[in-house]
Amino acid sequence: MRLLVTGGAGFIGSHYVRTTRDAEVTVLDRLTYAGDLANLDGAGHEFVKGDICDAGLLREVVPGHDVVINFAAESHVDRSIEGAADFVRTNVLGTQTLMQACLDARVPRVVQVSTDEVYGTIESGSWAEDAPVRPRSPYAAAKAGGDMIAMSYAITHGLPVSITRCGNNFGPHQYPEKLIPLFVTNLLRGRPVPLYGDGGNVRDWIHVDDHCRGIRLVAKRGVPGEVYHIAGVAELTNRELTERLLRAFGAGWDMVERVPDRKGHDRRYSLDDAKLRGLGYRPRTSFDEGLAGTIRWYADNPRWWEGKR
């Protein structure tokens, strides 16, 4: 089997590549600030530097692949608030360009990797896959737009594409602008950590390995034209997460700096993943186990993260 992974030098995409054993893998990545070839060390793959918005390049790269997994995305909410154009370009136009290339090449299987943030915020309960999308940040809106483009190719053209939506990921190789690696690397340096607002925003955390196993299952057994949720294993407020990280480092609340809340900060995300569990999915990594392993990885690999912020 030949597998094309777009955005495969980033955090989640590179983990998918490193844990793939049954395919010849091509990685396509533009190597923006969050893409790093070091993330692919030890992974057998062919690398192509390029942009999913480049239709000419995709016409050369996509044909001959049996499965295409689209991880390529601008993904940091704060950056999208500061400037949305790159998010619209990559997450919407890039997705459309890739879907067209897959259609033209008659790729047998495509997976569009998305996020729970497209739904907005939920006060209680959990979203099912048929919940309406109500994105509240430029990042989430751009991802929702890409998802709608992908789904339109499934409906209009019969492109065999499925969409996965997941909660907050964590694990090794995550760029240290995201909450867990930011806090871990700050605490390793003896620096304070920033906590938005009252710290009451709730996120559902999943280890990157469980996320990738869910995607792999959808690529093999998912129904084209369907959405699949990959839920996390721990719903925590940001304050609760901060407490666990401080405890892991033997630090106190004097290491926390309160900062003004993010504009339009969604209060809570939560996914119902019964549909994916019906295909046999079960998470394997508990939050505590995954967090301990993640902290160890950043402690053991300062050369990877120093200078990235």
N, C-alpha and C positions, 0 to 999 in steps of 0.2 A: 504493500500500500504506500502511496505517496501522499504526504501531508504538507500543506502550506500553512504556516503560522504567521499571520501578520501582527506586527507589534511584538514579535517574539524575543526581543532583547530587553523588554520591560520586566517588571516584577512578576506579574501573573503569567504572561506569555512565556517567559524564560523557564519558569517552573514547569509549565506544561511540556516544553521541549525537553528539559532535563529528565522528566519522568516518563517520556514516551519510549517504549521499547520495541514496538511492533510496526514501525513505519520508517520509510526514508523521509527525512524532514528537511523542508526548505523554510528558512526564516527570512521574512521581509521586514525590515525596520529602517526608519529614517534616522535613527540614532540622535533624537533630540536629547534634551538634558536628562531625561529619565531613562533613556535607553542606553545600555552599557554592554559591550561585547563580553566583559568579564562575567556577566550573568550567565553566559553560555559556556563557560569553561567546563570541559569534560563532557559536553553534549555532542553527540554525533549529528552533524547537520551541514547543509549548504547555506551560506549566508549571502543575501542580496541586500545591499544598501539601497533603499528607495522609499517612495511615498505612495500610499494607497490612492492619492489623488492623481497620480501619474498614469493616465489611461494607456499610453503607449508602452510603458514598462509592464503594466499588468497584462497586456496582450502577449508579452513575451514570457512572463513568469507563470501565470495561472494555468495555462493548458498543460494537461498531463497529470494533474493532481487529482486524487480521488476524494480528498476532504480538504476544505479550507476553513480554518478557525480564525475569526477576526477579533483579535485583542487590541488592534491599533486604535488608540483614542487619546485625546487630551482629557485628563481625569481629575485635576485638582480644583475643587470648588472655589477656593480663594482666588486662584489665578483666573478663573472664568469670570469672577465678579470684577476683577481689575481690567479684563479685556476679553470679550467673548468671541472675537473674530476667528482666532485659531481653533476654537472649539467647534464652531459651526463648520469651518472648512474641513477639519479632519473627521469629526463625528457624523456629519451629515453628508457633505459632498464626497468625502472619502468612502463612506459606506456605499453610497450610490455607485460610485465608480467601480468599487470592488464587486458589488452585486452584478453589475452589467458585465464585467469581465468574466465572472463565474457563469453567468447565463450564456455568454458567447462561447465559452469553452466547454459548456455542458458538464460542469463539475457535478458529480453525483451527490455530494453532501456538503452543506455549508452550515456553520454555526456562527451566529452573531452574539458576541458576549456583551451583556449589558448590566444594568445596575438597578437596585431597588429604589434609587433616588428618583426615577422617572415617575413614581406614584405620588411624590410630594410628601405629605406627612400624615400619620394615622394616630388618632388619640388612643384607641384601644383595639384589640383584636389583631388580625394579620391579613394582609392582602392575598387574595387568590389571583391566579393568572388572568382572569377576566376583569380585574379591577380597572377602572379608567385611569389613564395617565394624567397627572396634574403636576408637572414639574415646576419647581419654584426657584431654581437657580439656572443661570445660563448653561452650566455644565449639564445638568439634568435635562434641560430642554433640548440640548444638542443630541444627547444620547437617545431621548425619546424620538427625536426626528429621524435619527439613523435607524432606530427600530422600526418605525413606520415605513421607511423606505424599504428595508429588508422584507417586511411583511407584504408590502405591495408587490414586490417581485415574486413572492410565493403565490399570491392570489392572482395576479395578472398574467404572469409568465409561467407559473408552475415551477419556479426555482425551488429546489428541495432545501430550504433554509429553515432552521429552527432558531429560536432566541432563548438565551439563558439570562436570568436576572439573579443577582446575588447581593448579599449584605456586605458589611465592611470586612475586607481581607486583612490578614496580618501574617507575618512569617519572614524568613530570611530574604535578603536582596530587595526589600521594599525601600524606595527612595525616601530619604529622611525628611520629607516635608509633611508626610502623613503622620497621624497622631502617635501611634505606638513607636515607630522608629525615631520620631522627633523626641519624644519623652525619654526613650532609652538612651539615645546618643547624648542628649543633654545631661542626663543623670550620670552617665559614664564619665562625662567631663566635669562633673560637679557644678553644673549650671542649673538655674531654675527652669521650670517647665511652665508653659502658658496654658491657662484654663479659661475657655470662653464663658462669659456670662456667669450664670448660677451653676453651671456644670450639670444641669438636669436633662440635657438632650440625650436620648436613648438610641443606641445603635446595637445591631445584632452582629456579633463577631464570628468569623469563620476562618479557620486556618487555610492558607492558600492551597495546601495539598488536597483538602476535602473539596474545595471549589473546583480544582482541576479534575478530580475524579468525577465530579458531577457533570462537567462539560464533556468529558470523554464518554460518559454513559449516554448523554444526549446525542453525541455524534454517532454513536453506534445504534441506539435503539429509539431515539426520539422521533416523533412524527413530524414531517415537514409541515411548515405553516403553524406550528404550535409554539407556545411560550412555556418555559420550565423554570421554576424557582429553585434556587439552591440556598436554603436557609442556614443561618448561623447556629452556633451551639451555646451562645451566651448573650442575653439581652442585658446590657449594662448602661447606666448613665455614665456620662463622661467623668463625673465625680467618683463613681465607684471604680471605674477603670484607673483613674489617677491614684486612688487609695491602694490598689493592688500593685501598681508600678512603684509607688513610694515604698511600700512594704518590702518589695523584692530587693530594693537597694538600701534598706535600712534608713530611709530618709523620712523627714517629717514635712508637715504642711508649710514650713518656712521656705521650702524649695518650690512653692507654687506661686506664680504671678497671675493674678486675675487680669484678664484683658477684656475689652469691650466685645460683646457678642457679634458674631458674623451677621451681615445683612441677610434678612430672610431665612434665618437658620431654622431648618426643619427640626421639629421637636422629637419625633420618633419614627423609626422605620421598623417594619416587621413583616416577614414573608411566611406564607403557608407553603410548604414544599411536599404536600401529600402526593401530588402528581408524580414528582420525581421518585419519591419513595416507592410508588407503585411500580416503577421500573427496576427496583431493587437497591436503590441508593440508601446508604446509611453513613453518617459522618464517623470518622475514626479518631480524630484528634480532639481531645477535650481542650477547653480554653486554657486551663491551668498548665497542662502539659505543653501545649503549643506556645504559650507565653514564655514559659521557662526556657524552651528551646530557642525561641526567638531572641531572648535576652542573651543567651550564651553565644549565639551566632554573631551578634553585633559586638559583644565583648571580645570575641576571638578574631574579628575581622575589621579592625579599625582602619586599615589601609583602604578598604572598600568604601567606607562612608566618610572618612575625613576629607574635607575639601568639597563635598557635594552640596554644602549649604553656605 
